[in-house]
Amino acid sequence: MTGALVEPLTASPLRSLLRLRLGSRVDRALVFLATGEEPRVERPRHDETCPYRSPSLTMVWRRAFDRAYWVSLVDHDAVVDLHDHRADTWHGGTTRVSATWWVSDPALVARERLPVGDVPSWIAHDAARRSVRADMAPMEFQVPEVGVSYRIGRSLPSSVPEPSQTADMPFVWGDERRAAYRFYREAVAQGPYSLAGLWLLHHPDQAREVLDWTVQNRTLLSDQAEWERSLVALLQGLGAEDRGFIGVKLAELLSSMGIPQADETLRRVESAHRRAGRRAASP
């Protein structure tokens, strides 16, 4: 994703959903919206805080939604001026503080298409109505109107400028450091393969050491076991309709690859899927 909070889904919805469920990315959620229907949200695995139900594979395959969006879940930094309303302050005043904020309601953020640049103003508004002070850090607060949460940090000199509204890194960084950070963050996210390649790029004379390391740590470079566990967990959680759907799509994939027996398998699976659908629809 870019620096935007919300981006329309441009790839296959079904493939995007499966990749999110089976993958290890934790920096974004997939939101499906339909007029008059409850939003469906797929967040990274092991996240138990999402109040929305996950979409079913069948719903996504049938495109039973109007819009789909990626929503960023990374932490952002901001500078906020807190109004001081304490009784011992003669004329009031402001205290400039750092703040960290993140998306806590992906569906609301997607529905409102919330721009990054609007969030600091919402934080200042929410902090003012709650009478938040700099000495209340590190308490967390939620802005219910826009679906973000924030935490007040340390006090800053009044001369500190506000960060770029499109940045998701500390505002004191320059463009070159931001680009380097994004590059290395992506390299780390891709796992040991990427890091080993990056090391060889800078130290080509150490190829033998890297080879020895890969042999000794081959399990780290193989995600087969984790992928299999994830797939098993996914299939166990599916209903009969979704399992039938997966069977059809798998048979179609094998057929497209030219597997000789795939066409016959596809006919059998589709027939079984239709019979299961008729049984489910009968009173």
Summary of the structure (lengths in Angstrom):
residues: 283
radius of gyration: 24.5
end to end distance: 46.3
largest distance: 84.9
contacts: 738
relative contact order: 0.10
helix: 47%
strand: 17%
